[in-house]
Amino acid sequence: MNLSHFETERQSNPVDVIEFVAASNDWTFERAGDDELAMTVEGKWADYHVSFSWMEDWEALHIACAFNLKVSDHRVPEVVRLLAQVNAQVLMGHFDLWQQEDAVIFRQSLLLSGGAEPTSRQVEMLLSNALDSCEAYFQAFQFVVWSGMEARSAMTAVLFETHGEC
């Protein structure tokens, strides 16, 4: 299979769009370099460390959304089982366990091949999807790590849908 490679000149750095969206929404952020922007977002269950990175070689805008979770060695196998179950439910992106950082991380990329530029709406949706995914499954990770639950039971607990509000 022969895939053609076309050189295109990008009009702007996609991280510039993220910076514009963050500034427009009064989000506190740090521009660590030309190709990276980081922020902390307060969620219902945790503070999430969000990083947007422009990956020039793949023409992809990558988002990583992490929350701190120290997993003891004896709970790692159950967390891995939970990761498989959670990732089977997630439509876009996926979760990983980064033991060396004591973090669970949600990752997703937006391909911008051929010089495509991200829109503000795409950036907002990337962030929204990452945060919604972390919020939806945070407690399942807590149940497995801190309560000793099995992955299947933790998933059942967080996927239980309630109606109404107290």
PyMOL commands that place a pseudoatom at each C-alpha (Angstrom):
pseudoatom trace, name=CA, resn=MET, resi=1, chain=A, elem=C, hetatm=0, pos=[0.000, 0.000, 0.000]
pseudoatom trace, name=CA, resn=ASN, resi=2, chain=A, elem=C, hetatm=0, pos=[1.454, 3.317, -1.053]
pseudoatom trace, name=CA, resn=LEU, resi=3, chain=A, elem=C, hetatm=0, pos=[0.192, 6.345, 0.810]
pseudoatom trace, name=CA, resn=SER, resi=4, chain=A, elem=C, hetatm=0, pos=[1.012, 9.726, -0.627]
pseudoatom trace, name=CA, resn=HIS, resi=5, chain=A, elem=C, hetatm=0, pos=[2.642, 12.267, 1.615]
pseudoatom trace, name=CA, resn=PHE, resi=6, chain=A, elem=C, hetatm=0, pos=[1.704, 15.870, 0.962]
pseudoatom trace, name=CA, resn=GLU, resi=7, chain=A, elem=C, hetatm=0, pos=[3.512, 18.717, 2.648]
pseudoatom trace, name=CA, resn=THR, resi=8, chain=A, elem=C, hetatm=0, pos=[1.172, 21.413, 3.886]
pseudoatom trace, name=CA, resn=GLU, resi=9, chain=A, elem=C, hetatm=0, pos=[1.996, 24.588, 5.669]
pseudoatom trace, name=CA, resn=ARG, resi=10, chain=A, elem=C, hetatm=0, pos=[0.082, 25.161, 8.855]
pseudoatom trace, name=CA, resn=GLN, resi=11, chain=A, elem=C, hetatm=0, pos=[-1.217, 28.707, 9.332]
pseudoatom trace, name=CA, resn=SER, resi=12, chain=A, elem=C, hetatm=0, pos=[-0.997, 28.643, 13.137]
pseudoatom trace, name=CA, resn=ASN, resi=13, chain=A, elem=C, hetatm=0, pos=[-0.053, 26.418, 16.027]
pseudoatom trace, name=CA, resn=PRO, resi=14, chain=A, elem=C, hetatm=0, pos=[-3.162, 24.522, 17.233]
pseudoatom trace, name=CA, resn=VAL, resi=15, chain=A, elem=C, hetatm=0, pos=[-2.173, 25.248, 20.841]
pseudoatom trace, name=CA, resn=ASP, resi=16, chain=A, elem=C, hetatm=0, pos=[-2.793, 28.932, 20.057]
pseudoatom trace, name=CA, resn=VAL, resi=17, chain=A, elem=C, hetatm=0, pos=[-6.487, 28.078, 19.585]
pseudoatom trace, name=CA, resn=ILE, resi=18, chain=A, elem=C, hetatm=0, pos=[-6.542, 26.346, 22.975]
pseudoatom trace, name=CA, resn=GLU, resi=19, chain=A, elem=C, hetatm=0, pos=[-4.939, 29.376, 24.579]
pseudoatom trace, name=CA, resn=PHE, resi=20, chain=A, elem=C, hetatm=0, pos=[-7.580, 31.616, 22.986]
pseudoatom trace, name=CA, resn=VAL, resi=21, chain=A, elem=C, hetatm=0, pos=[-10.411, 29.351, 24.212]
pseudoatom trace, name=CA, resn=ALA, resi=22, chain=A, elem=C, hetatm=0, pos=[-8.902, 29.153, 27.716]
pseudoatom trace, name=CA, resn=ALA, resi=23, chain=A, elem=C, hetatm=0, pos=[-8.464, 32.936, 27.909]
pseudoatom trace, name=CA, resn=SER, resi=24, chain=A, elem=C, hetatm=0, pos=[-12.001, 33.524, 26.560]
pseudoatom trace, name=CA, resn=ASN, resi=25, chain=A, elem=C, hetatm=0, pos=[-13.415, 31.268, 29.305]
pseudoatom trace, name=CA, resn=ASP, resi=26, chain=A, elem=C, hetatm=0, pos=[-11.228, 32.804, 32.049]
pseudoatom trace, name=CA, resn=TRP, resi=27, chain=A, elem=C, hetatm=0, pos=[-9.539, 29.440, 32.648]
pseudoatom trace, name=CA, resn=THR, resi=28, chain=A, elem=C, hetatm=0, pos=[-6.225, 29.602, 34.474]
pseudoatom trace, name=CA, resn=PHE, resi=29, chain=A, elem=C, hetatm=0, pos=[-3.549, 27.987, 32.336]
pseudoatom trace, name=CA, resn=GLU, resi=30, chain=A, elem=C, hetatm=0, pos=[0.176, 27.839, 31.793]
pseudoatom trace, name=CA, resn=ARG, resi=31, chain=A, elem=C, hetatm=0, pos=[1.790, 27.786, 28.383]
pseudoatom trace, name=CA, resn=ALA, resi=32, chain=A, elem=C, hetatm=0, pos=[4.786, 25.522, 29.040]
pseudoatom trace, name=CA, resn=GLY, resi=33, chain=A, elem=C, hetatm=0, pos=[6.136, 25.928, 25.505]
pseudoatom trace, name=CA, resn=ASP, resi=34, chain=A, elem=C, hetatm=0, pos=[5.039, 26.511, 21.941]
pseudoatom trace, name=CA, resn=ASP, resi=35, chain=A, elem=C, hetatm=0, pos=[3.428, 23.075, 21.736]
pseudoatom trace, name=CA, resn=GLU, resi=36, chain=A, elem=C, hetatm=0, pos=[1.947, 22.614, 25.204]
pseudoatom trace, name=CA, resn=LEU, resi=37, chain=A, elem=C, hetatm=0, pos=[-0.625, 24.186, 27.487]
pseudoatom trace, name=CA, resn=ALA, resi=38, chain=A, elem=C, hetatm=0, pos=[-1.507, 22.960, 30.984]
pseudoatom trace, name=CA, resn=MET, resi=39, chain=A, elem=C, hetatm=0, pos=[-4.315, 23.744, 33.409]
pseudoatom trace, name=CA, resn=THR, resi=40, chain=A, elem=C, hetatm=0, pos=[-5.943, 22.377, 36.525]
pseudoatom trace, name=CA, resn=VAL, resi=41, chain=A, elem=C, hetatm=0, pos=[-9.709, 21.991, 36.496]
pseudoatom trace, name=CA, resn=GLU, resi=42, chain=A, elem=C, hetatm=0, pos=[-11.749, 21.480, 39.640]
pseudoatom trace, name=CA, resn=GLY, resi=43, chain=A, elem=C, hetatm=0, pos=[-14.221, 18.653, 39.257]
pseudoatom trace, name=CA, resn=LYS, resi=44, chain=A, elem=C, hetatm=0, pos=[-16.904, 17.218, 41.496]
pseudoatom trace, name=CA, resn=TRP, resi=45, chain=A, elem=C, hetatm=0, pos=[-14.688, 14.328, 42.653]
pseudoatom trace, name=CA, resn=ALA, resi=46, chain=A, elem=C, hetatm=0, pos=[-11.137, 15.614, 42.170]
pseudoatom trace, name=CA, resn=ASP, resi=47, chain=A, elem=C, hetatm=0, pos=[-8.907, 18.262, 40.680]
pseudoatom trace, name=CA, resn=TYR, resi=48, chain=A, elem=C, hetatm=0, pos=[-7.921, 17.223, 37.160]
pseudoatom trace, name=CA, resn=HIS, resi=49, chain=A, elem=C, hetatm=0, pos=[-4.562, 18.064, 35.641]
pseudoatom trace, name=CA, resn=VAL, resi=50, chain=A, elem=C, hetatm=0, pos=[-5.146, 18.757, 31.948]
pseudoatom trace, name=CA, resn=SER, resi=51, chain=A, elem=C, hetatm=0, pos=[-2.462, 19.060, 29.314]
pseudoatom trace, name=CA, resn=PHE, resi=52, chain=A, elem=C, hetatm=0, pos=[-2.915, 19.862, 25.634]
pseudoatom trace, name=CA, resn=SER, resi=53, chain=A, elem=C, hetatm=0, pos=[0.022, 19.023, 23.370]
pseudoatom trace, name=CA, resn=TRP, resi=54, chain=A, elem=C, hetatm=0, pos=[0.569, 19.566, 19.669]
pseudoatom trace, name=CA, resn=MET, resi=55, chain=A, elem=C, hetatm=0, pos=[2.309, 16.527, 18.153]
pseudoatom trace, name=CA, resn=GLU, resi=56, chain=A, elem=C, hetatm=0, pos=[3.721, 17.834, 14.894]
pseudoatom trace, name=CA, resn=ASP, resi=57, chain=A, elem=C, hetatm=0, pos=[4.962, 14.491, 13.554]
pseudoatom trace, name=CA, resn=TRP, resi=58, chain=A, elem=C, hetatm=0, pos=[1.463, 12.994, 13.751]
pseudoatom trace, name=CA, resn=GLU, resi=59, chain=A, elem=C, hetatm=0, pos=[-0.416, 16.230, 13.111]
pseudoatom trace, name=CA, resn=ALA, resi=60, chain=A, elem=C, hetatm=0, pos=[-2.426, 15.523, 16.228]
pseudoatom trace, name=CA, resn=LEU, resi=61, chain=A, elem=C, hetatm=0, pos=[-3.665, 17.614, 19.106]
pseudoatom trace, name=CA, resn=HIS, resi=62, chain=A, elem=C, hetatm=0, pos=[-3.421, 15.470, 22.227]
pseudoatom trace, name=CA, resn=ILE, resi=63, chain=A, elem=C, hetatm=0, pos=[-5.250, 15.985, 25.503]
pseudoatom trace, name=CA, resn=ALA, resi=64, chain=A, elem=C, hetatm=0, pos=[-4.283, 14.238, 28.717]
pseudoatom trace, name=CA, resn=CYS, resi=65, chain=A, elem=C, hetatm=0, pos=[-6.474, 14.578, 31.788]
pseudoatom trace, name=CA, resn=ALA, resi=66, chain=A, elem=C, hetatm=0, pos=[-5.086, 13.023, 34.965]
pseudoatom trace, name=CA, resn=PHE, resi=67, chain=A, elem=C, hetatm=0, pos=[-6.113, 12.599, 38.550]
pseudoatom trace, name=CA, resn=ASN, resi=68, chain=A, elem=C, hetatm=0, pos=[-3.913, 11.487, 41.417]
pseudoatom trace, name=CA, resn=LEU, resi=69, chain=A, elem=C, hetatm=0, pos=[-4.434, 7.920, 42.579]
pseudoatom trace, name=CA, resn=LYS, resi=70, chain=A, elem=C, hetatm=0, pos=[-1.837, 5.963, 44.491]
pseudoatom trace, name=CA, resn=VAL, resi=71, chain=A, elem=C, hetatm=0, pos=[-2.381, 2.305, 43.670]
pseudoatom trace, name=CA, resn=SER, resi=72, chain=A, elem=C, hetatm=0, pos=[-0.687, -0.202, 45.951]
pseudoatom trace, name=CA, resn=ASP, resi=73, chain=A, elem=C, hetatm=0, pos=[1.021, -3.087, 44.165]
pseudoatom trace, name=CA, resn=HIS, resi=74, chain=A, elem=C, hetatm=0, pos=[-1.560, -5.636, 45.323]
pseudoatom trace, name=CA, resn=ARG, resi=75, chain=A, elem=C, hetatm=0, pos=[-4.439, -3.575, 43.777]
pseudoatom trace, name=CA, resn=VAL, resi=76, chain=A, elem=C, hetatm=0, pos=[-2.795, -3.074, 40.361]
pseudoatom trace, name=CA, resn=PRO, resi=77, chain=A, elem=C, hetatm=0, pos=[-4.265, -6.252, 38.778]
pseudoatom trace, name=CA, resn=GLU, resi=78, chain=A, elem=C, hetatm=0, pos=[-7.798, -5.209, 39.764]
pseudoatom trace, name=CA, resn=VAL, resi=79, chain=A, elem=C, hetatm=0, pos=[-7.213, -1.656, 38.496]
pseudoatom trace, name=CA, resn=VAL, resi=80, chain=A, elem=C, hetatm=0, pos=[-6.036, -3.110, 35.181]
pseudoatom trace, name=CA, resn=ARG, resi=81, chain=A, elem=C, hetatm=0, pos=[-9.269, -5.155, 35.003]
pseudoatom trace, name=CA, resn=LEU, resi=82, chain=A, elem=C, hetatm=0, pos=[-11.206, -1.974, 35.722]
pseudoatom trace, name=CA, resn=LEU, resi=83, chain=A, elem=C, hetatm=0, pos=[-9.306, -0.097, 32.992]
pseudoatom trace, name=CA, resn=ALA, resi=84, chain=A, elem=C, hetatm=0, pos=[-10.360, -2.740, 30.465]
pseudoatom trace, name=CA, resn=GLN, resi=85, chain=A, elem=C, hetatm=0, pos=[-13.995, -2.470, 31.535]
pseudoatom trace, name=CA, resn=VAL, resi=86, chain=A, elem=C, hetatm=0, pos=[-13.995, 1.327, 31.560]
pseudoatom trace, name=CA, resn=ASN, resi=87, chain=A, elem=C, hetatm=0, pos=[-12.257, 1.563, 28.170]
pseudoatom trace, name=CA, resn=ALA, resi=88, chain=A, elem=C, hetatm=0, pos=[-14.893, -0.776, 26.711]
pseudoatom trace, name=CA, resn=GLN, resi=89, chain=A, elem=C, hetatm=0, pos=[-17.516, 1.842, 27.695]
pseudoatom trace, name=CA, resn=VAL, resi=90, chain=A, elem=C, hetatm=0, pos=[-15.680, 4.959, 26.496]
pseudoatom trace, name=CA, resn=LEU, resi=91, chain=A, elem=C, hetatm=0, pos=[-16.526, 5.998, 22.936]
pseudoatom trace, name=CA, resn=MET, resi=92, chain=A, elem=C, hetatm=0, pos=[-13.605, 8.379, 22.378]
pseudoatom trace, name=CA, resn=GLY, resi=93, chain=A, elem=C, hetatm=0, pos=[-10.255, 8.314, 24.158]
pseudoatom trace, name=CA, resn=HIS, resi=94, chain=A, elem=C, hetatm=0, pos=[-9.009, 5.842, 26.737]
pseudoatom trace, name=CA, resn=PHE, resi=95, chain=A, elem=C, hetatm=0, pos=[-7.720, 5.552, 30.301]
pseudoatom trace, name=CA, resn=ASP, resi=96, chain=A, elem=C, hetatm=0, pos=[-4.236, 4.406, 31.382]
pseudoatom trace, name=CA, resn=LEU, resi=97, chain=A, elem=C, hetatm=0, pos=[-2.589, 3.809, 34.734]
pseudoatom trace, name=CA, resn=TRP, resi=98, chain=A, elem=C, hetatm=0, pos=[0.692, 5.643, 35.198]
pseudoatom trace, name=CA, resn=GLN, resi=99, chain=A, elem=C, hetatm=0, pos=[2.071, 4.050, 38.342]
pseudoatom trace, name=CA, resn=GLN, resi=100, chain=A, elem=C, hetatm=0, pos=[5.320, 6.015, 38.264]
pseudoatom trace, name=CA, resn=GLU, resi=101, chain=A, elem=C, hetatm=0, pos=[3.251, 9.218, 38.508]
pseudoatom trace, name=CA, resn=ASP, resi=102, chain=A, elem=C, hetatm=0, pos=[0.574, 7.795, 40.854]
pseudoatom trace, name=CA, resn=ALA, resi=103, chain=A, elem=C, hetatm=0, pos=[-2.079, 8.844, 38.360]
pseudoatom trace, name=CA, resn=VAL, resi=104, chain=A, elem=C, hetatm=0, pos=[-4.889, 7.575, 36.221]
pseudoatom trace, name=CA, resn=ILE, resi=105, chain=A, elem=C, hetatm=0, pos=[-4.881, 9.430, 32.939]
pseudoatom trace, name=CA, resn=PHE, resi=106, chain=A, elem=C, hetatm=0, pos=[-7.472, 9.880, 30.214]
pseudoatom trace, name=CA, resn=ARG, resi=107, chain=A, elem=C, hetatm=0, pos=[-6.004, 10.478, 26.776]
pseudoatom trace, name=CA, resn=GLN, resi=108, chain=A, elem=C, hetatm=0, pos=[-7.471, 11.428, 23.414]
pseudoatom trace, name=CA, resn=SER, resi=109, chain=A, elem=C, hetatm=0, pos=[-6.139, 12.924, 20.189]
pseudoatom trace, name=CA, resn=LEU, resi=110, chain=A, elem=C, hetatm=0, pos=[-7.688, 15.063, 17.493]
pseudoatom trace, name=CA, resn=LEU, resi=111, chain=A, elem=C, hetatm=0, pos=[-6.097, 14.389, 14.109]
pseudoatom trace, name=CA, resn=LEU, resi=112, chain=A, elem=C, hetatm=0, pos=[-5.520, 17.533, 12.068]
pseudoatom trace, name=CA, resn=SER, resi=113, chain=A, elem=C, hetatm=0, pos=[-3.888, 16.063, 8.980]
pseudoatom trace, name=CA, resn=GLY, resi=114, chain=A, elem=C, hetatm=0, pos=[-3.287, 18.141, 5.901]
pseudoatom trace, name=CA, resn=GLY, resi=115, chain=A, elem=C, hetatm=0, pos=[-3.123, 21.490, 7.647]
pseudoatom trace, name=CA, resn=ALA, resi=116, chain=A, elem=C, hetatm=0, pos=[-6.594, 21.337, 9.250]
pseudoatom trace, name=CA, resn=GLU, resi=117, chain=A, elem=C, hetatm=0, pos=[-7.041, 23.837, 12.062]
pseudoatom trace, name=CA, resn=PRO, resi=118, chain=A, elem=C, hetatm=0, pos=[-8.961, 23.018, 15.267]
pseudoatom trace, name=CA, resn=THR, resi=119, chain=A, elem=C, hetatm=0, pos=[-12.073, 25.032, 16.002]
pseudoatom trace, name=CA, resn=SER, resi=120, chain=A, elem=C, hetatm=0, pos=[-12.935, 26.500, 19.382]
pseudoatom trace, name=CA, resn=ARG, resi=121, chain=A, elem=C, hetatm=0, pos=[-15.849, 24.068, 19.579]
pseudoatom trace, name=CA, resn=GLN, resi=122, chain=A, elem=C, hetatm=0, pos=[-13.558, 21.069, 18.956]
pseudoatom trace, name=CA, resn=VAL, resi=123, chain=A, elem=C, hetatm=0, pos=[-11.206, 22.218, 21.730]
pseudoatom trace, name=CA, resn=GLU, resi=124, chain=A, elem=C, hetatm=0, pos=[-14.133, 22.705, 24.123]
pseudoatom trace, name=CA, resn=MET, resi=125, chain=A, elem=C, hetatm=0, pos=[-15.490, 19.248, 23.234]
pseudoatom trace, name=CA, resn=LEU, resi=126, chain=A, elem=C, hetatm=0, pos=[-12.074, 17.600, 23.756]
pseudoatom trace, name=CA, resn=LEU, resi=127, chain=A, elem=C, hetatm=0, pos=[-11.886, 19.124, 27.226]
pseudoatom trace, name=CA, resn=SER, resi=128, chain=A, elem=C, hetatm=0, pos=[-15.526, 18.385, 28.000]
pseudoatom trace, name=CA, resn=ASN, resi=129, chain=A, elem=C, hetatm=0, pos=[-15.196, 14.736, 26.930]
pseudoatom trace, name=CA, resn=ALA, resi=130, chain=A, elem=C, hetatm=0, pos=[-12.039, 14.273, 29.011]
pseudoatom trace, name=CA, resn=LEU, resi=131, chain=A, elem=C, hetatm=0, pos=[-13.558, 15.838, 32.129]
pseudoatom trace, name=CA, resn=ASP, resi=132, chain=A, elem=C, hetatm=0, pos=[-16.898, 14.041, 31.726]
pseudoatom trace, name=CA, resn=SER, resi=133, chain=A, elem=C, hetatm=0, pos=[-15.097, 10.714, 31.326]
pseudoatom trace, name=CA, resn=CYS, resi=134, chain=A, elem=C, hetatm=0, pos=[-12.951, 11.306, 34.411]
pseudoatom trace, name=CA, resn=GLU, resi=135, chain=A, elem=C, hetatm=0, pos=[-15.945, 12.397, 36.470]
pseudoatom trace, name=CA, resn=ALA, resi=136, chain=A, elem=C, hetatm=0, pos=[-17.982, 9.387, 35.325]
pseudoatom trace, name=CA, resn=TYR, resi=137, chain=A, elem=C, hetatm=0, pos=[-15.385, 6.798, 36.351]
pseudoatom trace, name=CA, resn=PHE, resi=138, chain=A, elem=C, hetatm=0, pos=[-13.399, 8.453, 39.155]
pseudoatom trace, name=CA, resn=GLN, resi=139, chain=A, elem=C, hetatm=0, pos=[-15.420, 6.756, 41.868]
pseudoatom trace, name=CA, resn=ALA, resi=140, chain=A, elem=C, hetatm=0, pos=[-14.974, 3.334, 40.263]
pseudoatom trace, name=CA, resn=PHE, resi=141, chain=A, elem=C, hetatm=0, pos=[-11.211, 3.757, 40.575]
pseudoatom trace, name=CA, resn=GLN, resi=142, chain=A, elem=C, hetatm=0, pos=[-11.641, 4.908, 44.179]
pseudoatom trace, name=CA, resn=PHE, resi=143, chain=A, elem=C, hetatm=0, pos=[-13.845, 1.895, 44.970]
pseudoatom trace, name=CA, resn=VAL, resi=144, chain=A, elem=C, hetatm=0, pos=[-11.252, -0.517, 43.593]
pseudoatom trace, name=CA, resn=VAL, resi=145, chain=A, elem=C, hetatm=0, pos=[-8.215, 1.144, 45.167]
pseudoatom trace, name=CA, resn=TRP, resi=146, chain=A, elem=C, hetatm=0, pos=[-9.545, 2.292, 48.536]
pseudoatom trace, name=CA, resn=SER, resi=147, chain=A, elem=C, hetatm=0, pos=[-12.561, 0.056, 49.196]
pseudoatom trace, name=CA, resn=GLY, resi=148, chain=A, elem=C, hetatm=0, pos=[-11.109, -3.162, 47.801]
pseudoatom trace, name=CA, resn=MET, resi=149, chain=A, elem=C, hetatm=0, pos=[-14.042, -3.705, 45.432]
pseudoatom trace, name=CA, resn=GLU, resi=150, chain=A, elem=C, hetatm=0, pos=[-13.750, -5.920, 42.404]
pseudoatom trace, name=CA, resn=ALA, resi=151, chain=A, elem=C, hetatm=0, pos=[-13.737, -4.093, 39.067]
pseudoatom trace, name=CA, resn=ARG, resi=152, chain=A, elem=C, hetatm=0, pos=[-17.126, -5.472, 37.994]
pseudoatom trace, name=CA, resn=SER, resi=153, chain=A, elem=C, hetatm=0, pos=[-18.800, -4.332, 41.229]
pseudoatom trace, name=CA, resn=ALA, resi=154, chain=A, elem=C, hetatm=0, pos=[-17.206, -0.891, 40.981]
pseudoatom trace, name=CA, resn=MET, resi=155, chain=A, elem=C, hetatm=0, pos=[-18.480, -0.502, 37.405]
pseudoatom trace, name=CA, resn=THR, resi=156, chain=A, elem=C, hetatm=0, pos=[-21.971, -1.559, 38.444]
pseudoatom trace, name=CA, resn=ALA, resi=157, chain=A, elem=C, hetatm=0, pos=[-21.919, 1.005, 41.239]
pseudoatom trace, name=CA, resn=VAL, resi=158, chain=A, elem=C, hetatm=0, pos=[-20.910, 3.941, 39.027]
pseudoatom trace, name=CA, resn=LEU, resi=159, chain=A, elem=C, hetatm=0, pos=[-23.103, 3.012, 36.069]
pseudoatom trace, name=CA, resn=PHE, resi=160, chain=A, elem=C, hetatm=0, pos=[-26.173, 2.862, 38.304]
pseudoatom trace, name=CA, resn=GLU, resi=161, chain=A, elem=C, hetatm=0, pos=[-28.446, 5.585, 36.985]
pseudoatom trace, name=CA, resn=THR, resi=162, chain=A, elem=C, hetatm=0, pos=[-30.498, 7.636, 39.395]
pseudoatom trace, name=CA, resn=HIS, resi=163, chain=A, elem=C, hetatm=0, pos=[-33.451, 9.836, 38.555]
pseudoatom trace, name=CA, resn=GLY, resi=164, chain=A, elem=C, hetatm=0, pos=[-34.323, 13.017, 40.358]
pseudoatom trace, name=CA, resn=GLU, resi=165, chain=A, elem=C, hetatm=0, pos=[-32.355, 15.037, 42.834]
pseudoatom trace, name=CA, resn=CYS, resi=166, chain=A, elem=C, hetatm=0, pos=[-32.483, 15.521, 46.591]
for i in range(1, 166): cmd.bond("trace and resi %d" % i, "trace and resi %d" % (i + 1))
show_as sticks, trace
zoom trace
